[in-house]
Amino acid sequence: MNLLACITSFFVIVGFVIGNLANAFIVLVNSMDCVKRKKISAADGILTGLAISRIGLLWVIVMEYCLIVLNTGTCRKQGTIIYHVSWVVTNHLSVWLATILSIFYLLKIANFSSLLFLHLKRRVKSIMVMILLGMLMFLSVSFTMEYVENVLDSYEGNVTWKSQLKDTIHLSNMTVFTLGSSIPFLISLICVLLLIYSLCKHFRKMRLYSKGAQDPSTKVHVKALQTTTSFLLLFALYTFSVIISGWYYNKPLHESVNLLYQAAGSIYLSSHSCILIWANKKLKQAFLSVVSQVRCWLKEWKISSP
């Protein structure tokens, strides 16, 4: 195992463990709350769906990492097909649900007098559904183009025509892939910029009334801004690694680039999930309660042990 594989293996394993624990915790807490209240809020629904998709994506990343490191011929070839389909589905769900969460924060917290914004604010659930339908459209287009490319590989005919058509379809496929990866990031970037603008307006308004950072609305703004900004930085790292890995597919440096993607993906998926737990009041209280309980168990164990 070379140095790059050793470094990336550390991030992949640590990210896999922390990410699974954090996302499983989010699913468990929200599921218990849903059973208790017999309903689930839109925010909790998005968080739960996001956590489930991230657990799936983490397992897919580890599966691909094992295929690259083990490099076991036939098993690797068969596993690559399963990995690719699993990765496309879980990655789409994870990326778009995270984007929906950014939009949700913006529409629920930001304050603008624009009629368009007020109209969108009243139709939050409809917007979420529309974005999910758009995600499914991107997913179906991506699968269709990849299917056409695979069919073309098995076609036996004019070699020149086949080569030209294959290059055209591959370029179109990569364009759709790049757009599908970039659009969610750009939407999240716009959401963060609008939140910053809304916060600045809110601060100016509070100065007029001699109020500062202790104002409850300001605290909500700041917390949402901290969460979305940290998410955006991690999301930028992940999006860049995904696009580079995609363009290097089946090229000499593909395995090295893919190892870097897996490390970046593990960092993003685990770190942002931890941030979401700390930023969400219910999840944070549940986490602190678990930590307190564990401390009590440890103290009792130390007292009882000889």
RADA-V321753 format. One record per residue. RES is the residue in one letter. D_FIRST is the distance of its C-alpha to the first C-alpha in whole Angstrom. Layout:
res=RES d_first=D_FIRST
res=RES d_first=D_FIRST
This chain:
res=M d_first=0
res=N d_first=4
res=L d_first=7
res=L d_first=8
res=A d_first=6
res=C d_first=7
res=I d_first=10
res=T d_first=11
res=S d_first=10
res=F d_first=13
res=F d_first=15
res=V d_first=15
res=I d_first=15
res=V d_first=18
res=G d_first=20
res=F d_first=20
res=V d_first=21
res=I d_first=24
res=G d_first=25
res=N d_first=25
res=L d_first=28
res=A d_first=29
res=N d_first=30
res=A d_first=31
res=F d_first=33
res=I d_first=35
res=V d_first=36
res=L d_first=37
res=V d_first=39
res=N d_first=41
res=S d_first=41
res=M d_first=43
res=D d_first=45
res=C d_first=46
res=V d_first=47
res=K d_first=49
res=R d_first=51
res=K d_first=51
res=K d_first=50
res=I d_first=47
res=S d_first=47
res=A d_first=45
res=A d_first=43
res=D d_first=42
res=G d_first=42
res=I d_first=39
res=L d_first=37
res=T d_first=37
res=G d_first=36
res=L d_first=33
res=A d_first=32
res=I d_first=32
res=S d_first=30
res=R d_first=27
res=I d_first=27
res=G d_first=26
res=L d_first=24
res=L d_first=22
res=W d_first=21
res=V d_first=21
res=I d_first=18
res=V d_first=16
res=M d_first=17
res=E d_first=16
res=Y d_first=12
res=C d_first=12
res=L d_first=13
res=I d_first=11
res=V d_first=8
res=L d_first=10
res=N d_first=11
res=T d_first=14
res=G d_first=17
res=T d_first=20
res=C d_first=19
res=R d_first=17
res=K d_first=20
res=Q d_first=23
res=G d_first=21
res=T d_first=21
res=I d_first=24
res=I d_first=25
res=Y d_first=22
res=H d_first=24
res=V d_first=27
res=S d_first=26
res=W d_first=25
res=V d_first=28
res=V d_first=30
res=T d_first=28
res=N d_first=27
res=H d_first=31
res=L d_first=32
res=S d_first=30
res=V d_first=31
res=W d_first=35
res=L d_first=36
res=A d_first=34
res=T d_first=36
res=I d_first=39
res=L d_first=39
res=S d_first=39
res=I d_first=42
res=F d_first=44
res=Y d_first=43
res=L d_first=45
res=L d_first=48
res=K d_first=49
res=I d_first=49
res=A d_first=49
res=N d_first=53
res=F d_first=55
res=S d_first=58
res=S d_first=57
res=L d_first=59
res=L d_first=56
res=F d_first=53
res=L d_first=56
res=H d_first=56
res=L d_first=52
res=K d_first=52
res=R d_first=55
res=R d_first=53
res=V d_first=49
res=K d_first=49
res=S d_first=50
res=I d_first=47
res=M d_first=44
res=V d_first=45
res=M d_first=46
res=I d_first=42
res=L d_first=41
res=L d_first=43
res=G d_first=42
res=M d_first=38
res=L d_first=39
res=M d_first=40
res=F d_first=37
res=L d_first=35
res=S d_first=38
res=V d_first=38
res=S d_first=34
res=F d_first=34
res=T d_first=37
res=M d_first=36
res=E d_first=32
res=Y d_first=34
res=V d_first=37
res=E d_first=34
res=N d_first=32
res=V d_first=36
res=L d_first=36
res=D d_first=33
res=S d_first=35
res=Y d_first=39
res=E d_first=40
res=G d_first=43
res=N d_first=43
res=V d_first=40
res=T d_first=41
res=W d_first=42
res=K d_first=39
res=S d_first=37
res=Q d_first=39
res=L d_first=39
res=K d_first=35
res=D d_first=35
res=T d_first=37
res=I d_first=36
res=H d_first=32
res=L d_first=34
res=S d_first=36
res=N d_first=33
res=M d_first=31
res=T d_first=34
res=V d_first=35
res=F d_first=31
res=T d_first=31
res=L d_first=35
res=G d_first=34
res=S d_first=31
res=S d_first=33
res=I d_first=36
res=P d_first=35
res=F d_first=34
res=L d_first=37
res=I d_first=39
res=S d_first=37
res=L d_first=38
res=I d_first=42
res=C d_first=42
res=V d_first=41
res=L d_first=43
res=L d_first=46
res=L d_first=45
res=I d_first=45
res=Y d_first=48
res=S d_first=50
res=L d_first=49
res=C d_first=51
res=K d_first=54
res=H d_first=54
res=F d_first=54
res=R d_first=57
res=K d_first=59
res=M d_first=58
res=R d_first=59
res=L d_first=62
res=Y d_first=63
res=S d_first=62
res=K d_first=59
res=G d_first=55
res=A d_first=52
res=Q d_first=53
res=D d_first=55
res=P d_first=53
res=S d_first=52
res=T d_first=51
res=K d_first=48
res=V d_first=47
res=H d_first=47
res=V d_first=45
res=K d_first=42
res=A d_first=42
res=L d_first=41
res=Q d_first=39
res=T d_first=37
res=T d_first=37
res=T d_first=36
res=S d_first=33
res=F d_first=32
res=L d_first=33
res=L d_first=30
res=L d_first=28
res=F d_first=29
res=A d_first=29
res=L d_first=25
res=Y d_first=24
res=T d_first=27
res=F d_first=25
res=S d_first=22
res=V d_first=23
res=I d_first=26
res=I d_first=23
res=S d_first=21
res=G d_first=24
res=W d_first=25
res=Y d_first=21
res=Y d_first=21
res=N d_first=21
res=K d_first=20
res=P d_first=18
res=L d_first=16
res=H d_first=16
res=E d_first=13
res=S d_first=12
res=V d_first=16
res=N d_first=15
res=L d_first=12
res=L d_first=15
res=Y d_first=18
res=Q d_first=16
res=A d_first=16
res=A d_first=19
res=G d_first=21
res=S d_first=20
res=I d_first=21
res=Y d_first=24
res=L d_first=25
res=S d_first=25
res=S d_first=26
res=H d_first=29
res=S d_first=30
res=C d_first=30
res=I d_first=33
res=L d_first=35
res=I d_first=35
res=W d_first=36
res=A d_first=39
res=N d_first=40
res=K d_first=43
res=K d_first=43
res=L d_first=39
res=K d_first=39
res=Q d_first=42
res=A d_first=41
res=F d_first=37
res=L d_first=39
res=S d_first=41
res=V d_first=38
res=V d_first=37
res=S d_first=41
res=Q d_first=41
res=V d_first=37
res=R d_first=39
res=C d_first=42
res=W d_first=40
res=L d_first=38
res=K d_first=42
res=E d_first=43
res=W d_first=41
res=K d_first=41
res=I d_first=45
res=S d_first=45
res=S d_first=42
res=P d_first=44
